[in-house]
Every structure is written in C-alpha cells, then in structure tokens.
Amino acid sequence: MIRPTLPATRVVVALVAALVLLASPADAQVRRGRSAPVTPPWAPVAIGIRFGWEQDRIVNGSMFGGEVRIPVLRSGRVEIVPSADMIWLRNAKEYQYNADVLFVPQGPRGGVFLGGGVGWRDSVYGGVTDGVPRKTYLGYNLVVGGRTAIGPVQLAATLRWIFLDGTDYSPNALTLGLSYPLWRVAPMPGR
C-alpha cells in the first residue's frame, strides 16, 4: 500500500483551496435566462427648513431652522441629521445646534421616525454670569416624528425634547418642515 507523503497532501489541499476560490466568482455570474440582481440605489441626502414653536415652563418662543438628512445605510433607514435653529423669546434670541441619529423604518418613503442625539444651546437663560450675558449648554435630544412625500418635497412634523446639562431649563419643540431630496429613488421591483 502506498501512503501519501506530506508534500502530496499539501498539493491536494492547495488544489482544493484553488478550486474553491475559482468557483466562488463563477457562482456569482448571471446564468443564462436569469436577470442580474438589482442593487438598490443609495437613499438621497435631503436639505430642508423648519419652523415651529418651542415651550418650557419658564419661556416660550417661535423658531426657525434648517437641517440636512444624511443616510448612513443604503436603505436610508438610519440617518445622521445635523441641524441649527434660531429661537425668538420675548426679548432675546437663542440658538440651538443639534446632531441627531434617526431610525426611519420606511427609509426614503417616509413614515414614522425616532431618534436622539446631542445639542448645544447658546442661551440667555440664567442671566449674566461672570460678565457674559450668554452661556452655552450641552444637552441631549429625543426626537419623534413623521414625514411624507408631497410631490418633489418631503413634509415632516417633529417633536423634540431637549435636556440641557447644568440647568433645569429643558424646552420642548414642535416643528413642521420641508426637505428637498437631492436625487430620486425609484421603487424596488416587487415592493
């Protein structure tokens, strides 16, 4: 009986590995009579404006701002949303800057969304401290809302809870906004 030697075993293992590596690209080829799998296009980036009302037990005011929705996943189900708002109080203006992460189950088609993030608030709340009439607070946001397409734009209604560190000032904002997607996404076949 002939026993395989160690070099012969190595040759067989190398040949099997080569066949596996060569066969994998061949399996990915489109076979005759079948269509190539359709890769969904990347969800669009959207630029928008919003306006609304902000309230707290201490002060209330109207607001105006802008946002950019940047998809993190190809499907558009997770978005990073940097935004900035200007809030008009009775005798002052405040500024809120946010960076939120949103979960949008329906992707670019709209629907309900929820998320959270961080925010910086340039505020007059607390009065003059150390000769500086304004102070910047770091805060956290919780966001819930919904959006739908109306022609080429998206209409969104959002409720935001803002929790500022180092203060008991925690306003809530209700906004209505319009966003314009920078490109269109065709619906996937079979959906």
Protein Blocks (a to p, Z undefined) as FASTA:
>chain_A
ZZddfklmmmmmmmmmmmmmmmmmmmmpccehiacddddddddddddddddddddfkbgc
ddddddddddfbfnlpaccdddddddddfkbccddddddddddfklmnnpjddddddddd
ddfehiaeehiabdcdddddddddddddehjbccdddddddddehiabdcdddddddddd
fbdcdddehZZ
